[in-house]
Amino acid sequence: MKMQQIVGKNIKAFRLQRKLTQNQLAVKAKSHKAYIGFIERGERNVSLQTLTLIANALGVPPFLLLMPEVSDWIE
């Protein structure tokens, strides 16, 4: 799996765990909901700055979004 797919899968898992819509996450992360969708589907590379904004909006340390197995234990 590509790194951008791992990041996207983890972001989506944390977002769903927190019961946030893509739009709600986008507002919290100062982004656009379409961009969040692209990231979650692994269609865009995310900058470190954006990764940090998204992690802060989700209330997790940024490194968790980079770990391949994280989405497997998020429920």
PQR file with spaces between the fields and no chain letter, atoms N, CA, C, O and H, PARSE charges and radii, in Angstrom:
ATOM       1  N    MET     1       0.853   -1.179    0.000 -0.4000 1.5000
ATOM       2  CA   MET     1       0.000    0.000    0.000 -0.0000 2.0000
ATOM       3  C    MET     1       0.894    1.236    0.000  0.5500 1.7000
ATOM       4  O    MET     1       1.895    1.284    0.715 -0.5500 1.4000
ATOM       5  N    LYS     2       0.533    2.225   -0.797 -0.4000 1.5000
ATOM       6  CA   LYS     2       1.288    3.475   -0.857 -0.0000 2.0000
ATOM       7  C    LYS     2       1.079    4.288    0.414  0.5500 1.7000
ATOM       8  O    LYS     2       0.054    4.180    1.087 -0.5500 1.4000
ATOM       9  H    LYS     2      -0.281    2.185   -1.378  0.4000 1.0000
ATOM      10  N    MET     3       2.072    5.098    0.718 -0.4000 1.5000
ATOM      11  CA   MET     3       2.002    5.919    1.931 -0.0000 2.0000
ATOM      12  C    MET     3       0.778    6.833    1.920  0.5500 1.7000
ATOM      13  O    MET     3       0.123    7.002    2.948 -0.5500 1.4000
ATOM      14  H    MET     3       2.905    5.186    0.172  0.4000 1.0000
ATOM      15  N    GLN     4       0.467    7.419    0.771 -0.4000 1.5000
ATOM      16  CA   GLN     4      -0.691    8.319    0.738 -0.0000 2.0000
ATOM      17  C    GLN     4      -1.991    7.557    0.993  0.5500 1.7000
ATOM      18  O    GLN     4      -2.948    8.137    1.504 -0.5500 1.4000
ATOM      19  H    GLN     4       0.999    7.281   -0.064  0.4000 1.0000
ATOM      20  N    GLN     5      -2.042    6.275    0.648 -0.4000 1.5000
ATOM      21  CA   GLN     5      -3.226    5.466    0.941 -0.0000 2.0000
ATOM      22  C    GLN     5      -3.307    5.129    2.432  0.5500 1.7000
ATOM      23  O    GLN     5      -4.394    5.109    3.010 -0.5500 1.4000
ATOM      24  H    GLN     5      -1.264    5.804    0.233  0.4000 1.0000
ATOM      25  N    ILE     6      -2.160    4.868    3.046 -0.4000 1.5000
ATOM      26  CA   ILE     6      -2.114    4.602    4.487 -0.0000 2.0000
ATOM      27  C    ILE     6      -2.602    5.815    5.255  0.5500 1.7000
ATOM      28  O    ILE     6      -3.434    5.698    6.155 -0.5500 1.4000
ATOM      29  H    ILE     6      -1.277    4.885    2.576  0.4000 1.0000
ATOM      30  N    VAL     7      -2.079    6.989    4.896 -0.4000 1.5000
ATOM      31  CA   VAL     7      -2.472    8.232    5.572 -0.0000 2.0000
ATOM      32  C    VAL     7      -3.969    8.464    5.393  0.5500 1.7000
ATOM      33  O    VAL     7      -4.667    8.784    6.356 -0.5500 1.4000
ATOM      34  H    VAL     7      -1.403    7.085    4.165  0.4000 1.0000
ATOM      35  N    GLY     8      -4.457    8.307    4.187 -0.4000 1.5000
ATOM      36  CA   GLY     8      -5.878    8.521    3.922 -0.0000 2.0000
ATOM      37  C    GLY     8      -6.770    7.569    4.700  0.5500 1.7000
ATOM      38  O    GLY     8      -7.798    7.971    5.244 -0.5500 1.4000
ATOM      39  H    GLY     8      -3.890    8.047    3.405  0.4000 1.0000
ATOM      40  N    LYS     9      -6.372    6.309    4.749 -0.4000 1.5000
ATOM      41  CA   LYS     9      -7.146    5.309    5.499 -0.0000 2.0000
ATOM      42  C    LYS     9      -7.178    5.644    6.984  0.5500 1.7000
ATOM      43  O    LYS     9      -8.214    5.509    7.635 -0.5500 1.4000
ATOM      44  H    LYS     9      -5.537    5.982    4.307  0.4000 1.0000
ATOM      45  N    ASN    10      -6.040    6.082    7.519 -0.4000 1.5000
ATOM      46  CA   ASN    10      -5.978    6.442    8.941 -0.0000 2.0000
ATOM      47  C    ASN    10      -6.803    7.682    9.246  0.5500 1.7000
ATOM      48  O    ASN    10      -7.517    7.725   10.247 -0.5500 1.4000
ATOM      49  H    ASN    10      -5.198    6.192    6.991  0.4000 1.0000
ATOM      50  N    ILE    11      -6.709    8.686    8.392 -0.4000 1.5000
ATOM      51  CA   ILE    11      -7.503    9.903    8.600 -0.0000 2.0000
ATOM      52  C    ILE    11      -8.988    9.555    8.607  0.5500 1.7000
ATOM      53  O    ILE    11      -9.734   10.003    9.478 -0.5500 1.4000
ATOM      54  H    ILE    11      -6.129    8.651    7.578  0.4000 1.0000
ATOM      55  N    LYS    12      -9.409    8.760    7.639 -0.4000 1.5000
ATOM      56  CA   LYS    12     -10.826    8.380    7.573 -0.0000 2.0000
ATOM      57  C    LYS    12     -11.250    7.597    8.811  0.5500 1.7000
ATOM      58  O    LYS    12     -12.329    7.831    9.354 -0.5500 1.4000
ATOM      59  H    LYS    12      -8.803    8.396    6.931  0.4000 1.0000
ATOM      60  N    ALA    13     -10.407    6.666    9.258 -0.4000 1.5000
ATOM      61  CA   ALA    13     -10.751    5.867   10.441 -0.0000 2.0000
ATOM      62  C    ALA    13     -10.910    6.746   11.680  0.5500 1.7000
ATOM      63  O    ALA    13     -11.873    6.590   12.431 -0.5500 1.4000
ATOM      64  H    ALA    13      -9.530    6.475    8.817  0.4000 1.0000
ATOM      65  N    PHE    14      -9.971    7.668   11.898 -0.4000 1.5000
ATOM      66  CA   PHE    14     -10.087    8.567   13.051 -0.0000 2.0000
ATOM      67  C    PHE    14     -11.290    9.492   12.904  0.5500 1.7000
ATOM      68  O    PHE    14     -11.983    9.767   13.885 -0.5500 1.4000
ATOM      69  H    PHE    14      -9.189    7.795   11.288  0.4000 1.0000
ATOM      70  N    ARG    15     -11.544    9.974   11.692 -0.4000 1.5000
ATOM      71  CA   ARG    15     -12.689   10.869   11.466 -0.0000 2.0000
ATOM      72  C    ARG    15     -13.994   10.151   11.789  0.5500 1.7000
ATOM      73  O    ARG    15     -14.862   10.703   12.466 -0.5500 1.4000
ATOM      74  H    ARG    15     -10.981    9.751   10.895  0.4000 1.0000
ATOM      75  N    LEU    16     -14.129    8.922   11.303 -0.4000 1.5000
ATOM      76  CA   LEU    16     -15.360    8.166   11.561 -0.0000 2.0000
ATOM      77  C    LEU    16     -15.500    7.821   13.043  0.5500 1.7000
ATOM      78  O    LEU    16     -16.603    7.845   13.589 -0.5500 1.4000
ATOM      79  H    LEU    16     -13.423    8.474   10.754  0.4000 1.0000
ATOM      80  N    GLN    17     -14.390    7.503   13.684 -0.4000 1.5000
ATOM      81  CA   GLN    17     -14.422    7.199   15.122 -0.0000 2.0000
ATOM      82  C    GLN    17     -14.955    8.403   15.901  0.5500 1.7000
ATOM      83  O    GLN    17     -15.669    8.246   16.892 -0.5500 1.4000
ATOM      84  H    GLN    17     -13.494    7.483   13.240  0.4000 1.0000
ATOM      85  N    ARG    18     -14.604    9.589   15.448 -0.4000 1.5000
ATOM      86  CA   ARG    18     -15.030   10.819   16.128 -0.0000 2.0000
ATOM      87  C    ARG    18     -16.373   11.332   15.618  0.5500 1.7000
ATOM      88  O    ARG    18     -16.845   12.391   16.030 -0.5500 1.4000
ATOM      89  H    ARG    18     -14.025    9.716   14.643  0.4000 1.0000
ATOM      90  N    LYS    19     -16.981   10.560   14.710 -0.4000 1.5000
ATOM      91  CA   LYS    19     -18.290   10.895   14.152 -0.0000 2.0000
ATOM      92  C    LYS    19     -18.305   12.274   13.494  0.5500 1.7000
ATOM      93  O    LYS    19     -19.239   13.056   13.671 -0.5500 1.4000
ATOM      94  H    LYS    19     -16.597    9.700   14.375  0.4000 1.0000
ATOM      95  N    LEU    20     -17.248   12.550   12.732 -0.4000 1.5000
ATOM      96  CA   LEU    20     -17.147   13.799   11.989 -0.0000 2.0000
ATOM      97  C    LEU    20     -17.413   13.543   10.512  0.5500 1.7000
ATOM      98  O    LEU    20     -17.027   12.504    9.977 -0.5500 1.4000
ATOM      99  H    LEU    20     -16.489   11.915   12.589  0.4000 1.0000
ATOM     100  N    THR    21     -18.068   14.485    9.862 -0.4000 1.5000
ATOM     101  CA   THR    21     -18.190   14.420    8.413 -0.0000 2.0000
ATOM     102  C    THR    21     -16.901   14.967    7.806  0.5500 1.7000
ATOM     103  O    THR    21     -16.089   15.584    8.496 -0.5500 1.4000
ATOM     104  H    THR    21     -18.381   15.329   10.297  0.4000 1.0000
ATOM     105  N    GLN    22     -16.728   14.734    6.516 -0.4000 1.5000
ATOM     106  CA   GLN    22     -15.564   15.322    5.846 -0.0000 2.0000
ATOM     107  C    GLN    22     -15.621   16.841    5.938  0.5500 1.7000
ATOM     108  O    GLN    22     -14.590   17.495    6.100 -0.5500 1.4000
ATOM     109  H    GLN    22     -17.388   14.233    5.956  0.4000 1.0000
ATOM     110  N    ASN    23     -16.803   17.395    5.836 -0.4000 1.5000
ATOM     111  CA   ASN    23     -16.952   18.843    5.917 -0.0000 2.0000
ATOM     112  C    ASN    23     -16.564   19.366    7.304  0.5500 1.7000
ATOM     113  O    ASN    23     -15.875   20.381    7.412 -0.5500 1.4000
ATOM     114  H    ASN    23     -17.640   16.864    5.704  0.4000 1.0000
ATOM     115  N    GLN    24     -16.995   18.688    8.348 -0.4000 1.5000
ATOM     116  CA   GLN    24     -16.647   19.114    9.710 -0.0000 2.0000
ATOM     117  C    GLN    24     -15.134   19.044    9.933  0.5500 1.7000
ATOM     118  O    GLN    24     -14.545   19.948   10.525 -0.5500 1.4000
ATOM     119  H    GLN    24     -17.555   17.864    8.260  0.4000 1.0000
ATOM     120  N    LEU    25     -14.516   17.971    9.456 -0.4000 1.5000
ATOM     121  CA   LEU    25     -13.066   17.864    9.578 -0.0000 2.0000
ATOM     122  C    LEU    25     -12.376   18.960    8.787  0.5500 1.7000
ATOM     123  O    LEU    25     -11.413   19.563    9.263 -0.5500 1.4000
ATOM     124  H    LEU    25     -14.994   17.237    8.974  0.4000 1.0000
ATOM     125  N    ALA    26     -12.861   19.220    7.589 -0.4000 1.5000
ATOM     126  CA   ALA    26     -12.262   20.265    6.759 -0.0000 2.0000
ATOM     127  C    ALA    26     -12.301   21.625    7.456  0.5500 1.7000
ATOM     128  O    ALA    26     -11.320   22.368    7.430 -0.5500 1.4000
ATOM     129  H    ALA    26     -13.643   18.731    7.203  0.4000 1.0000
ATOM     130  N    VAL    27     -13.424   21.943    8.071 -0.4000 1.5000
ATOM     131  CA   VAL    27     -13.541   23.226    8.789 -0.0000 2.0000
ATOM     132  C    VAL    27     -12.538   23.275    9.937  0.5500 1.7000
ATOM     133  O    VAL    27     -11.840   24.274   10.107 -0.5500 1.4000
ATOM     134  H    VAL    27     -14.220   21.339    8.092  0.4000 1.0000
ATOM     135  N    LYS    28     -12.462   22.210   10.721 -0.4000 1.5000
ATOM     136  CA   LYS    28     -11.531   22.162   11.855 -0.0000 2.0000
ATOM     137  C    LYS    28     -10.075   22.245   11.399  0.5500 1.7000
ATOM     138  O    LYS    28      -9.236   22.829   12.084 -0.5500 1.4000
ATOM     139  H    LYS    28     -13.029   21.398   10.584  0.4000 1.0000
ATOM     140  N    ALA    29      -9.780   21.651   10.226 -0.4000 1.5000
ATOM     141  CA   ALA    29      -8.408   21.598    9.730 -0.0000 2.0000
ATOM     142  C    ALA    29      -8.083   22.749    8.769  0.5500 1.7000
ATOM     143  O    ALA    29      -7.005   22.793    8.177 -0.5500 1.4000
ATOM     144  H    ALA    29     -10.462   21.177    9.670  0.4000 1.0000
ATOM     145  N    LYS    30      -9.031   23.673    8.627 -0.4000 1.5000
ATOM     146  CA   LYS    30      -8.844   24.829    7.732 -0.0000 2.0000
ATOM     147  C    LYS    30      -8.526   24.378    6.309  0.5500 1.7000
ATOM     148  O    LYS    30      -7.573   24.843    5.685 -0.5500 1.4000
ATOM     149  H    LYS    30      -9.907   23.638    9.108  0.4000 1.0000
ATOM     150  N    SER    31      -9.347   23.466    5.821 -0.4000 1.5000
ATOM     151  CA   SER    31      -9.160   22.895    4.498 -0.0000 2.0000
ATOM     152  C    SER    31     -10.497   22.891    3.776  0.5500 1.7000
ATOM     153  O    SER    31     -11.456   23.513    4.232 -0.5500 1.4000
ATOM     154  H    SER    31     -10.122   23.087    6.328  0.4000 1.0000
ATOM     155  N    HIS    32     -10.560   22.186    2.642 -0.4000 1.5000
ATOM     156  CA   HIS    32     -11.798   22.071    1.878 -0.0000 2.0000
ATOM     157  C    HIS    32     -12.250   20.617    1.922  0.5500 1.7000
ATOM     158  O    HIS    32     -11.424   19.704    1.899 -0.5500 1.4000
ATOM     159  H    HIS    32      -9.780   21.681    2.272  0.4000 1.0000
ATOM     160  N    LYS    33     -13.554   20.404    1.984 -0.4000 1.5000
ATOM     161  CA   LYS    33     -14.051   19.028    2.120 -0.0000 2.0000
ATOM     162  C    LYS    33     -13.656   18.161    0.933  0.5500 1.7000
ATOM     163  O    LYS    33     -13.419   16.965    1.102 -0.5500 1.4000
ATOM     164  H    LYS    33     -14.225   21.146    2.003  0.4000 1.0000
ATOM     165  N    ALA    34     -13.583   18.732   -0.254 -0.4000 1.5000
ATOM     166  CA   ALA    34     -13.157   17.945   -1.420 -0.0000 2.0000
ATOM     167  C    ALA    34     -11.707   17.491   -1.256  0.5500 1.7000
ATOM     168  O    ALA    34     -11.359   16.373   -1.637 -0.5500 1.4000
ATOM     169  H    ALA    34     -13.776   19.703   -0.392  0.4000 1.0000
ATOM     170  N    TYR    35     -10.866   18.351   -0.693 -0.4000 1.5000
ATOM     171  CA   TYR    35      -9.464   17.995   -0.483 -0.0000 2.0000
ATOM     172  C    TYR    35      -9.346   16.871    0.548  0.5500 1.7000
ATOM     173  O    TYR    35      -8.533   15.960    0.391 -0.5500 1.4000
ATOM     174  H    TYR    35     -11.148   19.259   -0.384  0.4000 1.0000
ATOM     175  N    ILE    36     -10.152   16.941    1.591 -0.4000 1.5000
ATOM     176  CA   ILE    36     -10.168   15.860    2.589 -0.0000 2.0000
ATOM     177  C    ILE    36     -10.560   14.549    1.908  0.5500 1.7000
ATOM     178  O    ILE    36      -9.970   13.506    2.190 -0.5500 1.4000
ATOM     179  H    ILE    36     -10.812   17.681    1.719  0.4000 1.0000
ATOM     180  N    GLY    37     -11.533   14.593    1.029 -0.4000 1.5000
ATOM     181  CA   GLY    37     -11.945   13.400    0.286 -0.0000 2.0000
ATOM     182  C    GLY    37     -10.819   12.842   -0.571  0.5500 1.7000
ATOM     183  O    GLY    37     -10.597   11.631   -0.602 -0.5500 1.4000
ATOM     184  H    GLY    37     -12.013   15.441    0.800  0.4000 1.0000
ATOM     185  N    PHE    38     -10.112   13.721   -1.264 -0.4000 1.5000
ATOM     186  CA   PHE    38      -8.972   13.289   -2.086 -0.0000 2.0000
ATOM     187  C    PHE    38      -7.905   12.617   -1.220  0.5500 1.7000
ATOM     188  O    PHE    38      -7.346   11.586   -1.594 -0.5500 1.4000
ATOM     189  H    PHE    38     -10.293   14.705   -1.238  0.4000 1.0000
ATOM     190  N    ILE    39      -7.633   13.211   -0.066 -0.4000 1.5000
ATOM     191  CA   ILE    39      -6.619   12.654    0.846 -0.0000 2.0000
ATOM     192  C    ILE    39      -7.074   11.284    1.345  0.5500 1.7000
ATOM     193  O    ILE    39      -6.295   10.331    1.329 -0.5500 1.4000
ATOM     194  H    ILE    39      -8.087   14.048    0.238  0.4000 1.0000
ATOM     195  N    GLU    40      -8.323   11.177    1.787 -0.4000 1.5000
ATOM     196  CA   GLU    40      -8.832    9.913    2.327 -0.0000 2.0000
ATOM     197  C    GLU    40      -8.805    8.791    1.290  0.5500 1.7000
ATOM     198  O    GLU    40      -8.617    7.626    1.641 -0.5500 1.4000
ATOM     199  H    GLU    40      -8.956   11.951    1.800  0.4000 1.0000
ATOM     200  N    ARG    41      -8.991    9.135    0.027 -0.4000 1.5000
ATOM     201  CA   ARG    41      -8.958    8.122   -1.026 -0.0000 2.0000
ATOM     202  C    ARG    41      -7.536    7.850   -1.531  0.5500 1.7000
ATOM     203  O    ARG    41      -7.340    7.030   -2.428 -0.5500 1.4000
ATOM     204  H    ARG    41      -9.144   10.081   -0.258  0.4000 1.0000
ATOM     205  N    GLY    42      -6.555    8.534   -0.959 -0.4000 1.5000
ATOM     206  CA   GLY    42      -5.171    8.330   -1.356 -0.0000 2.0000
ATOM     207  C    GLY    42      -4.833    8.943   -2.704  0.5500 1.7000
ATOM     208  O    GLY    42      -3.877    8.526   -3.358 -0.5500 1.4000
ATOM     209  H    GLY    42      -6.715    9.201   -0.230  0.4000 1.0000
ATOM     210  N    GLU    43      -5.610    9.927   -3.118 -0.4000 1.5000
ATOM     211  CA   GLU    43      -5.419   10.551   -4.425 -0.0000 2.0000
ATOM     212  C    GLU    43      -4.523   11.783   -4.381  0.5500 1.7000
ATOM     213  O    GLU    43      -4.138   12.302   -5.429 -0.5500 1.4000
ATOM     214  H    GLU    43      -6.386   10.265   -2.587  0.4000 1.0000
ATOM     215  N    ARG    44      -4.189   12.252   -3.197 -0.4000 1.5000
ATOM     216  CA   ARG    44      -3.338   13.432   -3.051 -0.0000 2.0000
ATOM     217  C    ARG    44      -2.267   13.168   -2.021  0.5500 1.7000
ATOM     218  O    ARG    44      -2.491   12.489   -1.020 -0.5500 1.4000
ATOM     219  H    ARG    44      -4.501   11.830   -2.346  0.4000 1.0000
ATOM     220  N    ASN    45      -1.087   13.725   -2.290 -0.4000 1.5000
ATOM     221  CA   ASN    45      -0.039   13.757   -1.279 -0.0000 2.0000
ATOM     222  C    ASN    45      -0.331   14.929   -0.365  0.5500 1.7000
ATOM     223  O    ASN    45      -0.706   16.007   -0.828 -0.5500 1.4000
ATOM     224  H    ASN    45      -0.905   14.277   -3.104  0.4000 1.0000
ATOM     225  N    VAL    46      -0.167   14.728    0.897 -0.4000 1.5000
ATOM     226  CA   VAL    46      -0.462   15.777    1.865 -0.0000 2.0000
ATOM     227  C    VAL    46       0.855   16.338    2.407  0.5500 1.7000
ATOM     228  O    VAL    46       1.790   15.588    2.689 -0.5500 1.4000
ATOM     229  H    VAL    46       0.137   13.852    1.273  0.4000 1.0000
ATOM     230  N    SER    47       0.916   17.647    2.548 -0.4000 1.5000
ATOM     231  CA   SER    47       2.119   18.266    3.104 -0.0000 2.0000
ATOM     232  C    SER    47       2.179   18.005    4.607  0.5500 1.7000
ATOM     233  O    SER    47       1.172   17.665    5.228 -0.5500 1.4000
ATOM     234  H    SER    47       0.157   18.256    2.320  0.4000 1.0000
ATOM     235  N    LEU    48       3.352   18.166    5.173 -0.4000 1.5000
ATOM     236  CA   LEU    48       3.493   18.000    6.627 -0.0000 2.0000
ATOM     237  C    LEU    48       2.644   19.020    7.373  0.5500 1.7000
ATOM     238  O    LEU    48       2.070   18.715    8.418 -0.5500 1.4000
ATOM     239  H    LEU    48       4.170   18.443    4.668  0.4000 1.0000
ATOM     240  N    GLN    49       2.570   20.218    6.837 -0.4000 1.5000
ATOM     241  CA   GLN    49       1.761   21.259    7.477 -0.0000 2.0000
ATOM     242  C    GLN    49       0.282   20.851    7.502  0.5500 1.7000
ATOM     243  O    GLN    49      -0.382   20.970    8.531 -0.5500 1.4000
ATOM     244  H    GLN    49       3.036   20.466    5.988  0.4000 1.0000
ATOM     245  N    THR    50      -0.221   20.373    6.370 -0.4000 1.5000
ATOM     246  CA   THR    50      -1.619   19.945    6.306 -0.0000 2.0000
ATOM     247  C    THR    50      -1.857   18.706    7.167  0.5500 1.7000
ATOM     248  O    THR    50      -2.885   18.598    7.834 -0.5500 1.4000
ATOM     249  H    THR    50       0.318   20.276    5.534  0.4000 1.0000
ATOM     250  N    LEU    51      -0.912   17.782    7.152 -0.4000 1.5000
ATOM     251  CA   LEU    51      -1.020   16.585    7.994 -0.0000 2.0000
ATOM     252  C    LEU    51      -1.133   16.978    9.463  0.5500 1.7000
ATOM     253  O    LEU    51      -1.920   16.395   10.207 -0.5500 1.4000
ATOM     254  H    LEU    51      -0.077   17.870    6.610  0.4000 1.0000
ATOM     255  N    THR    52      -0.351   17.960    9.875 -0.4000 1.5000
ATOM     256  CA   THR    52      -0.391   18.434   11.264 -0.0000 2.0000
ATOM     257  C    THR    52      -1.722   19.100   11.579  0.5500 1.7000
ATOM     258  O    THR    52      -2.272   18.888   12.660 -0.5500 1.4000
ATOM     259  H    THR    52       0.289   18.435    9.271  0.4000 1.0000
ATOM     260  N    LEU    53      -2.252   19.901   10.659 -0.4000 1.5000
ATOM     261  CA   LEU    53      -3.556   20.539   10.876 -0.0000 2.0000
ATOM     262  C    LEU    53      -4.658   19.493   11.020  0.5500 1.7000
ATOM     263  O    LEU    53      -5.525   19.611   11.886 -0.5500 1.4000
ATOM     264  H    LEU    53      -1.806   20.073    9.781  0.4000 1.0000
ATOM     265  N    ILE    54      -4.618   18.469   10.167 -0.4000 1.5000
ATOM     266  CA   ILE    54      -5.631   17.408   10.233 -0.0000 2.0000
ATOM     267  C    ILE    54      -5.486   16.615   11.531  0.5500 1.7000
ATOM     268  O    ILE    54      -6.479   16.309   12.192 -0.5500 1.4000
ATOM     269  H    ILE    54      -3.914   18.373    9.464  0.4000 1.0000
ATOM     270  N    ALA    55      -4.252   16.286   11.891 -0.4000 1.5000
ATOM     271  CA   ALA    55      -4.025   15.540   13.141 -0.0000 2.0000
ATOM     272  C    ALA    55      -4.532   16.333   14.337  0.5500 1.7000
ATOM     273  O    ALA    55      -5.179   15.774   15.223 -0.5500 1.4000
ATOM     274  H    ALA    55      -3.446   16.534   11.354  0.4000 1.0000
ATOM     275  N    ASN    56      -4.245   17.624   14.371 -0.4000 1.5000
ATOM     276  CA   ASN    56      -4.724   18.471   15.472 -0.0000 2.0000
ATOM     277  C    ASN    56      -6.248   18.516   15.501  0.5500 1.7000
ATOM     278  O    ASN    56      -6.851   18.480   16.574 -0.5500 1.4000
ATOM     279  H    ASN    56      -3.719   18.078   13.652  0.4000 1.0000
ATOM     280  N    ALA    57      -6.870   18.594   14.330 -0.4000 1.5000
ATOM     281  CA   ALA    57      -8.335   18.622   14.251 -0.0000 2.0000
ATOM     282  C    ALA    57      -8.932   17.298   14.751  0.5500 1.7000
ATOM     283  O    ALA    57     -10.032   17.273   15.303 -0.5500 1.4000
ATOM     284  H    ALA    57      -6.381   18.623   13.458  0.4000 1.0000
ATOM     285  N    LEU    58      -8.201   16.212   14.552 -0.4000 1.5000
ATOM     286  CA   LEU    58      -8.662   14.900   15.016 -0.0000 2.0000
ATOM     287  C    LEU    58      -8.254   14.605   16.453  0.5500 1.7000
ATOM     288  O    LEU    58      -8.742   13.650   17.057 -0.5500 1.4000
ATOM     289  H    LEU    58      -7.307   16.232   14.104  0.4000 1.0000
ATOM     290  N    GLY    59      -7.354   15.429   17.003 -0.4000 1.5000
ATOM     291  CA   GLY    59      -6.904   15.228   18.381 -0.0000 2.0000
ATOM     292  C    GLY    59      -5.926   14.080   18.539  0.5500 1.7000
ATOM     293  O    GLY    59      -5.899   13.416   19.576 -0.5500 1.4000
ATOM     294  H    GLY    59      -6.958   16.205   16.511  0.4000 1.0000
ATOM     295  N    VAL    60      -5.113   13.844   17.500 -0.4000 1.5000
ATOM     296  CA   VAL    60      -4.112   12.767   17.555 -0.0000 2.0000
ATOM     297  C    VAL    60      -2.744   13.333   17.164  0.5500 1.7000
ATOM     298  O    VAL    60      -2.672   14.336   16.456 -0.5500 1.4000
ATOM     299  H    VAL    60      -5.134   14.384   16.658  0.4000 1.0000
ATOM     300  N    PRO    61      -1.663   12.701   17.617 -0.5600 1.5000
ATOM     301  CA   PRO    61      -0.344   13.128   17.168  0.2800 2.0000
ATOM     302  C    PRO    61      -0.169   12.782   15.686  0.5500 1.7000
ATOM     303  O    PRO    61      -0.618   11.721   15.252 -0.5500 1.4000
ATOM     304  N    PRO    62       0.467   13.645   14.912 -0.5600 1.5000
ATOM     305  CA   PRO    62       0.622   13.409   13.473  0.2800 2.0000
ATOM     306  C    PRO    62       1.241   12.056   13.120  0.5500 1.7000
ATOM     307  O    PRO    62       0.887   11.469   12.097 -0.5500 1.4000
ATOM     308  N    PHE    63       2.159   11.552   13.947 -0.4000 1.5000
ATOM     309  CA   PHE    63       2.825   10.292   13.596 -0.0000 2.0000
ATOM     310  C    PHE    63       1.844    9.122   13.497  0.5500 1.7000
ATOM     311  O    PHE    63       2.095    8.168   12.760 -0.5500 1.4000
ATOM     312  H    PHE    63       2.447   12.029   14.777  0.4000 1.0000
ATOM     313  N    LEU    64       0.726    9.187   14.235 -0.4000 1.5000
ATOM     314  CA   LEU    64      -0.254    8.096   14.160 -0.0000 2.0000
ATOM     315  C    LEU    64      -0.875    7.982   12.772  0.5500 1.7000
ATOM     316  O    LEU    64      -1.279    6.894   12.361 -0.5500 1.4000
ATOM     317  H    LEU    64       0.522    9.962   14.834  0.4000 1.0000
ATOM     318  N    LEU    65      -0.954    9.090   12.051 -0.4000 1.5000
ATOM     319  CA   LEU    65      -1.550    9.064   10.722 -0.0000 2.0000
ATOM     320  C    LEU    65      -0.626    8.407    9.706  0.5500 1.7000
ATOM     321  O    LEU    65      -1.060    8.062    8.607 -0.5500 1.4000
ATOM     322  H    LEU    65      -0.625    9.974   12.385  0.4000 1.0000
ATOM     323  N    LEU    66       0.640    8.230   10.061 -0.4000 1.5000
ATOM     324  CA   LEU    66       1.629    7.644    9.151 -0.0000 2.0000
ATOM     325  C    LEU    66       1.833    6.145    9.359  0.5500 1.7000
ATOM     326  O    LEU    66       2.495    5.497    8.548 -0.5500 1.4000
ATOM     327  H    LEU    66       0.992    8.510   10.954  0.4000 1.0000
ATOM     328  N    MET    67       1.285    5.597   10.413 -0.4000 1.5000
ATOM     329  CA   MET    67       1.545    4.206   10.775 -0.0000 2.0000
ATOM     330  C    MET    67       0.599    3.263   10.032  0.5500 1.7000
ATOM     331  O    MET    67      -0.619    3.431   10.099 -0.5500 1.4000
ATOM     332  H    MET    67       0.748    6.123   11.072  0.4000 1.0000
ATOM     333  N    PRO    68       1.155    2.266    9.320 -0.5600 1.5000
ATOM     334  CA   PRO    68       0.331    1.374    8.498  0.2800 2.0000
ATOM     335  C    PRO    68      -0.763    0.615    9.245  0.5500 1.7000
ATOM     336  O    PRO    68      -1.845    0.418    8.693 -0.5500 1.4000
ATOM     337  N    GLU    69      -0.523    0.194   10.453 -0.4000 1.5000
ATOM     338  CA   GLU    69      -1.493   -0.668   11.136 -0.0000 2.0000
ATOM     339  C    GLU    69      -2.514    0.085   11.989  0.5500 1.7000
ATOM     340  O    GLU    69      -3.392   -0.549   12.574 -0.5500 1.4000
ATOM     341  H    GLU    69       0.356    0.354   10.902  0.4000 1.0000
ATOM     342  N    VAL    70      -2.432    1.377   12.079 -0.4000 1.5000
ATOM     343  CA   VAL    70      -3.297    2.150   12.988 -0.0000 2.0000
ATOM     344  C    VAL    70      -4.776    1.957   12.684  0.5500 1.7000
ATOM     345  O    VAL    70      -5.562    1.723   13.602 -0.5500 1.4000
ATOM     346  H    VAL    70      -1.719    1.892   11.604  0.4000 1.0000
ATOM     347  N    SER    71      -5.168    2.046   11.437 -0.4000 1.5000
ATOM     348  CA   SER    71      -6.587    1.956   11.126 -0.0000 2.0000
ATOM     349  C    SER    71      -7.187    0.589   11.468  0.5500 1.7000
ATOM     350  O    SER    71      -8.404    0.458   11.598 -0.5500 1.4000
ATOM     351  H    SER    71      -4.529    2.236   10.691  0.4000 1.0000
ATOM     352  N    ASP    72      -6.339   -0.420   11.614 -0.4000 1.5000
ATOM     353  CA   ASP    72      -6.819   -1.751   11.980 -0.0000 2.0000
ATOM     354  C    ASP    72      -7.314   -1.836   13.421  0.5500 1.7000
ATOM     355  O    ASP    72      -8.187   -2.650   13.724 -0.5500 1.4000
ATOM     356  H    ASP    72      -5.350   -0.314   11.509  0.4000 1.0000
ATOM     357  N    TRP    73      -6.764   -1.000   14.322 -0.4000 1.5000
ATOM     358  CA   TRP    73      -7.199   -1.076   15.717 -0.0000 2.0000
ATOM     359  C    TRP    73      -8.059    0.092   16.157  0.5500 1.7000
ATOM     360  O    TRP    73      -8.372    0.221   17.341 -0.5500 1.4000
ATOM     361  H    TRP    73      -6.055   -0.339   14.077  0.4000 1.0000
ATOM     362  N    ILE    74      -8.447    0.951   15.212 -0.4000 1.5000
ATOM     363  CA   ILE    74      -9.363    2.062   15.534 -0.0000 2.0000
ATOM     364  C    ILE    74     -10.790    1.551   15.385  0.5500 1.7000
ATOM     365  O    ILE    74     -11.172    1.076   14.316 -0.5500 1.4000
ATOM     366  H    ILE    74      -8.193    0.846   14.250  0.4000 1.0000
ATOM     367  N    GLU    75     -11.548    1.643   16.411 -0.4000 1.5000
ATOM     368  CA   GLU    75     -12.969    1.250   16.357 -0.0000 2.0000
ATOM     369  C    GLU    75     -13.758    2.110   17.286  0.5500 1.7000
ATOM     370  O    GLU    75     -14.973    1.947   17.395 -0.5500 1.4000
ATOM     371  H    GLU    75     -11.238    2.029   17.280  0.4000 1.0000
